[in-house]
Amino acid sequence: MLDTTNTISKVPVDFTAVKARQQGAWSSGDYAVVGTTLQIVGEELCEALDLRAGQRVLDVAAGNGNITLAAARRWCDVTSTDYVPALLERGQERARAERLNITFREADAEALPFQDKSFDAVVSTFGVMFTPDHDRAAGELIRVCKSGGKIGLANWTPEGFIGQLFKTIGKHLPPPAGVKSPALWGTRARIDEMFSANASSIKVAQRHFVFRYRSPDHWLEIFKGYYGPVLKAFAALEPAAQSALESDIRALLSHFNRSGDDAVIIPSEYLEIVCTRR
């Protein structure tokens, strides 16, 4: 797991090794089972970007294609990318079901295989934030976006439920030394650091996605079985340590849950970012 504190270490990082571990985590389970529940975030980000029919849109670290599909429904020319082929296949299945014409391509968010200024909009929902080399990934988003185009992101915040989930996991399974927290992408300060030099404007808004599950047991069943980072965390721990992690996660669920009954209804804060490329 990655550190979810705001501390940035000076320790040299083997980004290749970290990326290989991450790719293994996101390839395990089946993120699409969780990802498809997040569809509304992609729809709302498309509206925040005010996408126009015919625009070229690149979805980076697309997962199973939430904003990919949302942009295609608005008649955009969409290219959907991820470094996990199985997730691209899930996106293709969804595109075929809706008869949407979308290009799918395996690609690393830190080394995008596209020419400079190729796209009217470059987007990512809860994807690019997990790249180990933040500055390199941000530089790639900027590079492939045309002047006057927009970069649209949805990133979990450090204080929100998912940010706290990763912090909880990090207590039990320390992150790689020197790797910056993915939750930094959910802070205005870090977004300004990465994008302001190449932006004519940056607009951010705090939003909430609401996780809705039958019960804490149901949430744990889904996340332990299908959400790679949680699945891998439990797999890496001995039984006693697994029990301790589960206990802390259950406490986190209880803290954020607003259902008032046996169900799970958890608003999870994220930052919606629209950056206009200079």
N, C-alpha and C positions, 0 to 999 in steps of 0.2 A: 504494500500500500504506500501511497505518497503522504508525506507530512502535511497536515492541515493547519499547522500554526503559521504565523506570518514571518517566522524566522528564516532567513536566507543564509545558508552556510557557505563558507569559502572553500570547502572540500571539493577537489576536482571530481567530476562526475563521469562515469563511464555510461554515456547516454545510450550507446548501442546495447549494452547489457540490460539497462533499465527498460529500454523499449521492447526488447525481446521478452522480458518478464511481463510487461504490460500486455503485449500482444497475446501472450499465452493466457493471461487472465480474461481478456475480453473475448477470446476464442472459446473459452470454456463455458459450460452451461448453454444458455440460449438467451442472450440479452434481448432479443426481439420480443420475448414474452413480457418483459418489463417495458421495453422501449415503446411498444405500440400503445401503451396506456398514456404516453406523454404527447400524443398527437396534437392536442390543443395548443401546446407551446409552439409548435411549428406553424400552425395556422395564425396565431397571434403575432408571431414574429414577422410573417409575410405581410400582415396588415401594417405593422409598425414601419416596415421598409417601404410600404406603398408600392409594391411590385407592379410592373406593367406587363401586359401580354407581349410576348416576343423578346423580352429581355433574356440575356444569357446569364444563367445562375449556376454557381458552383457550390455544392454542399460538401463541406470538408469534415471528415470523421463522421460520416452520415449515419452510421449504425444501420438500422433497418429502414431508414428513409423518411422520418417524420416531416421535416421541412422540405425534403425532396418532393414528396407527394403533394404537399401543400402548395409549393411553387408551380408544379406541373398542372395542378387544378386551376391555376390562374393563367394558363397558356404560356408559361415561360419555357424557354429552351434550357432544360436542366441537365447538368452532369452531376452524378452522385458518386462520391468517392469514400473509401475506407480501406484500412489495411487488414481487415478481417474479411476474407472472401465469403464466409458463411453468412455474414450480415448483409453483404451486397446481394446475395441470393435471396434473402428474406425480402429485401427491398424490391427486387425484380418480381417476386411472386405477387407482391402488393400492386406493383405497377401493372402487371398483366391482368390482374383481377379488375382493375379500374380502367383498363385500356388506355393507359397513359404512356406517351412516347418519351422515355427517359433514357439517357446514356449512363451506364454503370461502368465504373473503372476502378480497379485496385490502385491505391495511391497512398503514399506516406504524407501526412499533413506537414511534416518538416521539410519535404522535398517534392513539392507538387510538380507533376509532369506537364506543365502548361506554360505558354509564353507569357511574358509580361503584359499586363493590362488587357487580359483576354475576356474578362467577365464584367457585366454590369453590376452584379451583386455576388458577394461571397459570404456564405452563411455557415453556421454550425450551432446545433443545439446540444448542449451537454456532451460535446465531443472533443473539439480541439483543446479544451481546457485541460484535458488529461495528458497532453503531450509532455514529455519530460523536459524538452528544451523550449521554454515559453517564448523567448525572444526570437528564436529561429522560426517557430510556427507563426508567430504574429507577423514576422517579416514576409513570410510566404503569402499570408492572406493579403497583405498590402501589395505585394509585387504583382499578383495576378488580377487585382481589381483595377479597373480603368479609372482614370482621373474623372472625378465627378460621380463615380460609382459608390456603392454602399457596402459596408461590411456589417452584417447582422449576427449577433451572438446571443445565446441564452446560456448563462453560466451560474451554477449553484454558488451561493454565498457562504462564507465561513460560518456565519451565525445560524443559518437555516438548518433544517433537518438533515439533508444529505451531507452538508458540510460537517455537521456534528457527528454523523454516522462514520465518515472517514476519519475524523479525529478519534472517535472511540476505537475503531479498528487499529489505528496507529498506536494506541496505548498498549495493545496486546501483541501487535506485530509491527515492530519499528520500521519506518520507511527507509529507503536507500539514503545514505548520508549525502547531504548536499543538494538533494532534489527539491526544487521549490514546490510549495503547496499548489495543487490544482485550484483550490478555493480562492487563491489570489486573483484568478480571472473573474471572480465575482465581487471585486472591489473596484471602486472608481479610481483609486490612486494607481493601482497596477495597470488598469486599462489606459489611463493617461500616459503612464510611462512607456507603454508599448506602442501606442497608436497616435498620440497627439502631434508628434513631429510631422506626420504624413496625413493629417486630417484637417479639413476645413471646419468640421464640427463633430462633436461627440455628444450623443444624447443617451442618457441611461435612465432606467426606471426600475424600481423594485416591484417584482411580481411574485405571485405564489402559484405553484402547481399543487393541487390537492391529491395526495395519495389516498385511495379508497379501497380498502380490503375488508374481508369478512371479519377478521379478528387478528390479534397479534400473531397467533399460530399460523394463520394463513399468510400473513406478510412474511414471516420467517421462512415458511415453506417455499414461497416463490423466490425470495432473494437468495436463500441458501442453495436453491436448486438451479436458478437461471441467471442470476446477476453475478458475472464472473468475479469481480473483486471480493464479494462476500463469500462466494463459493470457495475461492482459492484461500482466503484467510482462514476459514474453518478447516480446510484440508491441510493447512500448514501447521496446525496446532495439535498438541496432544489432547486426549479426552478431557482432562481436568481444565486445561486452558480453554478448550472449546466451551465448556460449561460457563466459565467466567466471562468469556466474550458474549455468549448468549444472554447471560444475566444482565450485562451492561447494556446490550442492545434493547432488551425488553424494558429496562428502565428508561432508555431514550424514547422508545415508542410511547410509553406511559406519559412521559413529560410533554411530548408534542401532541398527543392524541386529544382531539376536541370532541369526539363522538358522544361521550356521556353514556355509552352502552358498550356492548361487546365488540362493536365494529371498530375499524381503524379509519379515522378521517384526520389526516395530517397535512396541513398546509406547509409546503417546503419553499422557502424563499429562494428566488433566483434573480439575477440581474439581467435585464433586457437591454442590449446595447445596439445602437445604430450609429455607425461611424461613416461619415462622408469623406471619401478619399480626396485629398488635395490634388 
